Amino acid sequence: MILENTALWAAEIDWSNILVPLAWFGVIVLTLVIESQTADLISIWFAPGAIVALILSFFGVEFWIQLAVFIGVTVVGMILSFTVFRPMMRRRSKIVPTNVDALAGRAVQVEEAVNNAVPTGVVKVNGQLWTARMEDPGQTAAKGEWVEIVRVEGSKIICRSKE
């Protein structure tokens, strides 16, 4: 008896009305899953297009119109993403130098005379000793002098006299 009722119920379903909304829902889920794994605005603009197409499918709008609207909303989303949203997000986010990039501009004391001609030189940075060279090959720095870090090249601190 239960199987007969189930068979009748399954026979009464118009699958053509269900498959298209399910397909749009699948597109929404797929694009959001892909975007959650990348976070690079790779697929996010497909989701609003699929949402609008899903809503249209509930109202019985023909599939070709749903597809055209999906493509149109997606293209508008892509254009807005690249021309408005990305530049706006980049302006708001400030790049903060970290690790060795954060050392540039700091003043450090010379532990061993810095002379590019010999080549010698050691400075102490955050309690660690680093090999040091002067930015200008003609300059030198004596032990105890303060110098400014210009940049880090490999394992060497490139510095200049602090003025």
N, C-alpha and C positions, 0 to 999 in steps of 0.2 A: 504494500500500500504506500509506504513512504517513497519507494523508488518510483512508483507511477506518478506521484505528485511532483517529485523532483524532475522527472522527464517532462511533464507538462509545463512546469515552470521554466525549464531550460528552453523548451520549444517556443514559448511565448516571448522570449527576449529577442529584441531586434538588435543583433550584434553590430549592425552597421552604424547605429546611433551611439554605441559605446566605444568602439575601436578608435575613432578619431579623437575624442577627448582623452582616452587613455594614452594615445600616442603623444598628444601635446603635453600631458602630465609627465610622461617619460622624458620628453625633451627638457622640461623644466628641471626635473630631478637630475638628469645626466649633466646638464650644464652647471648646475649648482655644485654637484660633486666634483666635477673637473676644476671649477674655480676654487673650491675649498682646498684643493691639493696644490694649486699653483699660486694663487693670490697675485697674479700679474695681469689682471683684466684680459685674460685669454678668451673666456667664454661667457662672461657675465651678461653681455648685451643680448645673448640669445634668450635668456630667461624672460625679460619683459615681453619680447615678441611672442614667445610661446604662451605666456599668461593671457595676453590679449586674444590670441588665436583660440585658446581654450575657452575663454568667455564667449567668443563668437560661436564656437561649436555647440555650446549649450543652448543658444538661441536658434539653432538650425541653419545658420548661414552656410552657403555652399563651400566646399573644401577649397576650391581654387581661390575664393575670396579670403579665406582664412590664411592660406599660404601667402598670398600677396601682402596681407596685413602683417603677417609674421616677418616677411622679408623687409617690408618698409620700416616697421618699428625697430628691427634689428639694425638696419643701416643707419637710422637716425641715432640709435644708441651708440653705435660705433663712432659716428662723427662727433657726437657730444663727448664721448669718452676721450677721444684723442685731442679735440680742440679746446674743450672747456675743463673737464674734470681732472685729467692728468696734470696739466700745467698748474691748476689751482692746488692740487695736492702737493706738487713739488715745491711751490712757493711757501706753503705752510710748514713743510718738513725741513728742518735745518740739519745739515750734515755736521755731525759732531766728530771731530778727529779723535781717534782712539789709538791705543798701543803706541807704536813709535811715531805715528803721525802727530800725536798730541805733544811730542817733545819739541817740535819746532817753535822757536821764540822763547824758550826757557833759558834762564841764566844758570850756568853751572860753573863750579870751581875746578880749575886745572889741578890734577894730582901729580902729573909728570909733564914737563915742558913739552909743548906742541911745536914741532918743527917739521914741515913737509920735506925739507932737504935731507934730513938725516934718515929716515922718517921715524919720528917718535911722537908720543903724545897719549896721555890718558886723562879722562875726565870722569868724575863720579856723578852718576845720574840715579836718583832714587836709591842710593846706597849701593849701586852696582858700578863697577869700573868698565868703561867703554874705551876702545881705541878711538883717538881723535885726530882729525886733520883740519887744517885751516882752509877756509873757502878760497882765500887769496894765497897762492903759493909763496908769495914774498913775506907774508906775515908770520909772526911767531907769538907764542903765549908762554910766559914763565909760570913756574909752579906757584899756586896760590892766587893767580889772576882769575878774574871772572870773565867768561866768554858766553856768547849767545849761540844756541843751537840753531843752525840754518835748516838742516835736513839730516836724515839718516840714509846712508848708502850701505846696504848690506849690514855688516857689523861695525861700521865706522860712523862716528858722529862727525859731521862736517859743521864747523863753527866759525865764528868771526869775533873779533875783539869787541867787547861790550863798551859802548861809548856813553 
